[in-house]
Amino acid sequence: MSQTVYIVECSDKTLYTGTAAHVTERVHEHNKTGAGAKYTRARRPVTLVYTEVLPNLSAARKREMKIKQLSRKQKIELIDRK
């Protein structure tokens, strides 16, 4: 099953990166439920700014880790390229 790496921009302009099979549902969780990440719960609302579909969870997690290692400037450049 394909997985998506996503970046959301929080209300304080920070960026959060994660993976999900169903991105729309995951963004809803970040904004409306306790199932969202602890980091985003304190920074609601979040806005989806980037997605990248990968073939499986393993590939998505590896890509997520690579994105998390990027600087904020590099993440913004990645978002702007999409």
C-alpha positions as CSV (number, residue, x, y, z in Angstrom):
1,M,0.0,0.0,0.0
2,S,1.4,3.4,-0.9
3,Q,2.2,5.9,1.8
4,T,2.6,9.6,1.7
5,V,5.2,11.8,3.4
6,Y,3.7,15.1,4.2
7,I,4.7,18.5,5.7
8,V,2.2,20.7,7.5
9,E,2.7,24.3,8.5
10,C,1.6,25.0,12.0
11,S,-0.1,28.2,13.2
12,D,3.3,29.4,14.6
13,K,4.9,28.9,11.1
14,T,6.9,25.9,12.2
15,L,6.9,22.8,9.9
16,Y,6.0,19.3,10.9
17,T,6.8,16.2,8.8
18,G,5.1,12.9,9.0
19,T,3.8,9.9,7.0
20,A,0.3,8.6,6.5
21,A,-1.7,6.3,4.2
22,H,-4.6,8.8,4.2
23,V,-3.2,12.3,4.4
24,T,-6.5,14.1,4.4
25,E,-7.6,12.1,7.4
26,R,-4.3,12.6,9.1
27,V,-4.4,16.4,8.7
28,H,-7.9,16.3,10.2
29,E,-6.5,14.4,13.2
30,H,-3.8,16.9,13.7
31,N,-6.4,19.7,13.7
32,K,-9.4,18.3,15.4
33,T,-8.6,15.2,17.6
34,G,-6.2,14.0,20.3
35,A,-4.8,11.5,17.7
36,G,-2.7,14.2,16.2
37,A,1.0,14.5,17.1
38,K,1.6,16.2,20.5
39,Y,3.8,18.7,18.6
40,T,0.9,19.9,16.4
41,R,-1.8,19.8,19.1
42,A,-0.3,22.9,20.7
43,R,0.1,24.6,17.3
44,R,-3.3,24.3,15.7
45,P,-4.5,24.8,13.0
46,V,-2.1,23.1,10.7
47,T,-2.1,23.5,6.9
48,L,-0.9,20.8,4.5
49,V,1.9,22.3,2.3
50,Y,3.7,19.3,0.8
51,T,3.0,15.7,-0.1
52,E,5.1,13.0,-1.7
53,V,3.7,9.5,-2.5
54,L,6.0,6.5,-2.0
55,P,5.4,2.9,-2.7
56,N,5.4,1.6,0.9
57,L,5.8,2.4,4.5
58,S,9.5,1.6,4.6
59,A,10.3,4.0,1.7
60,A,8.1,6.7,3.3
61,R,9.8,6.5,6.7
62,K,13.2,6.7,5.1
63,R,12.2,9.7,3.1
64,E,10.6,11.3,6.2
65,M,13.9,10.9,8.1
66,K,15.8,12.6,5.2
67,I,13.3,15.5,5.1
68,K,13.5,15.9,8.9
69,Q,17.3,16.3,8.6
70,L,16.9,19.2,6.2
71,S,17.2,22.8,7.4
72,R,14.1,25.0,7.5
73,K,15.3,26.8,4.4
74,Q,15.8,23.5,2.5
75,K,12.3,22.3,3.5
76,I,10.8,25.6,2.2
77,E,12.7,25.1,-1.1
78,L,11.4,21.5,-1.3
79,I,7.8,22.8,-0.7
80,D,8.2,25.6,-3.3
81,R,9.5,23.1,-5.9
82,K,6.2,21.1,-5.8
